[in-house]
Amino acid sequence: MSKLTKSEISPAQARRIALTAQGFNGLARDGNINTAHLRRSIGQLGVLQIDSVNVLVRAHYLPLFSRLGSYDRTLLDTDTLAKSKRFFEYWGHAASLLPMDCQPLLRWRMDRALRGEGVWTQLQPYAKARRTEADAILHRIGAEGPLAASDLSPAADKPAKGAAKEMWAWSEVKHAIEWLFWSGQIASTHRRGSFERVYDLPERVLPRAVLAQPTPNDVDAQRALLARSAKALGIATEEDLRDYYRIPAADVRRPLAQLVEEGTIIPVRVRGWRQQAYLHKDARAGRKIEGAALLSPFDPLIWHRARTERLFDFRYRLEIYTPAHKREHGYYVLPFLLDGAIAARVDLKGDRQSGTLIVQRAHVEPDAPPHTIERLIEELRLLASWLGLSSLAVTPVAAIDPLLAAFRVENLAAPAGA
């Protein structure tokens, strides 16, 4: 479709624009995915959120599966988590994998963290009162090479001479390391074991060409990040734009006005939205939004819950930290996107010991089309195969439809390897 020029946009068109910008236009998902496909998809999104919950699969793997279909996860590990020169880990949208060219645009966040600003309360003392403790850890990493927090625990080593003994308690070490990481004094070189970060000095992790790039001032950097947000979202409110890379509200007004002035984003009205909307200059409403996909709770399409409700008329909350008896939909719930609308949600668990994908709970949305369950089962089979799980099981409470009830336990064809 040609560039959009209307000053008023319908909710349906806004949703189509958003889906297209996020890579859900004309899903191919043919299973023949290589590293180039993964790189393009990450580049289009601009960020992949990382999360430690592993009840199904780590959060950063799922958005690519949702858009591309089954792919070899070791390709992503090799290209991103194992000393990559194309991507790096930092605080983008929470803990994130980011394209390497984004690193200079986040140095303002590192500089603020160095002063103890914009970081968790527990980390602030390491910028000032407990700086010597953090410096001692930084010195060790510089002298010894890549280290993780567990390498610096009492079981692995002894306190540095003159350092307070309590600094070597796990929680204190972890806090100090997190502050060093947040302030850019160390970088994550890879993860090992139970998903634990390993750290080294930036000059031994990041490409020289990236480190040599000049540091933009705060406004320029935030303007560039907002522009990336706008492109990745297609159409968005100010809150949506700043949430994508977690830019503080106080910093948004000036760079946002500059983006409007230069024509990168265009103010538009979306019928039914109370907030001002902004359309990226290259946004388009793709013609093909047919297809199905299970969405991670940390997928960029839905991670900002207010935007999810605005786009899809779908209220979604992550209930991991809600007591089990108070959960409405389940522990790790994936919305089910079908033909441009969210038609259902399922609480899933990957039981690796038994090789089973378990549907713990399931809910269908009121306006879901008649073929929702049939398509959901297809997607569950695809997900199980991708994860290397050989069977699909549906608990009694999740058997909300005769088709689902029939799959109380189903042995799938031998998976093609994940």
Secondary structure, DSSP 8 states (H G I E B T S, - for coil): ------SEE-HHHHHHHHHHHTT-SS----S---HHHHHHHHHHH--EE-----SSS-TTTHHHHHHH-S--HHHHIIIIIBT-SSEEEEESSSEEEEEGGGGGGGHHHHHHHHTT-SS-GGGGGGGTTTHHHHHHHHHHHHHH--B-GGGGSTTT----TTS-GGGGSHHHHHHHHHHHHHTTSSEEEEEETTTEEEEE-GGGTS-HHHHTS----HHHHHHHHHHHHHHHHSEEEHHHHHHHTT--GGGTHHHHHHHHHHTSEEEEEETT-SS-EEEETT----S----EEE--TT-TTTSSHHHHHHHHS------TTS-GGG-SS-SSEEEEEETTEEEEEEEEEEETTTTEEEEEEEEE-TT--TTHHHHHHHHHHHHHHHTT--EEEE-GGG--SHHHHTTSEEE-------
